[in-house]
Amino acid sequence: MTYIRGKKALITGSAKGMGRLMAEEFARRGAELLLVDVDEEGLEQAVEDLSSYDQPVHTFARDLSSRKEIQELRDVVQDEVGRIDILVNNAAVVTAGTYEDVDDDCDQLMLDVNINAVHWMTKAFISDLKRGTDTHLVQLASAAGLVGVPDQVIYCASKWFVTGFSEALRLELKQGGYDNVSISIICPGFVDTGMFDGAKPPIVMPMLQPEYIVGKIMDAVENNVVYVQEPFIVKLTPALRALLPRQVADTIMDVTGANKAMKGWKGRDGR
């Protein structure tokens, strides 16, 4: 098990959405919080909202699409807070549309935040986790990291990176004898945080409430669960992809509406 009370938990993308809810749950369990987000006003509001839990809260307004800012964050955290015990790579962005029509800057932002930031944040803080006792790395992937979805080409690719990267790192740590470091890879379907406003979930994949997924994440941290895959159909997705003939799998994507799920996407504030 990973004991949370007294631990230092760094959560990216923690000014709103699931990151904000996770901050509340870690505080409820007695963790010292390090909140990272590009939204400085959102971080200030989070500190105010979390004050009732009587736990230390440190905020760092950083743009994680910048490797330089990630390195600066690492240095500041070391100087001001010290070694962390739990790293939650939650920050992510999404843009939908056909591959050629998505704006290049939107593609770049997804690559920078969903891939590069996960890599560089993990690399910056993995030594902390290795040196600690009973530490944890939480990687927010997606059901889109298990199956390709039209109108989400780069987003899917970025989440496939998270699942593959995290699985390889998990095995490498195990091989290296770092049994003190646990990894949880989170693969939910559509979550109602605003990021997927306008999307129409497939008939087998209802829109999930963020509180439900955050509850599953906290259970995974406390019990060292490797994969959180919700709803149930997501648990079956890898096996279905491997066992079904390609034509049958493609037909299921059509019939369930998965291939058109992102056609009406608007996102949070247009992003």
Order of alpha helices (4+ residues) and beta strands (2+ residues): beta-alpha-beta-alpha-beta-alpha-beta-alpha-alpha-beta-alpha-beta-alpha-beta-alpha-alpha
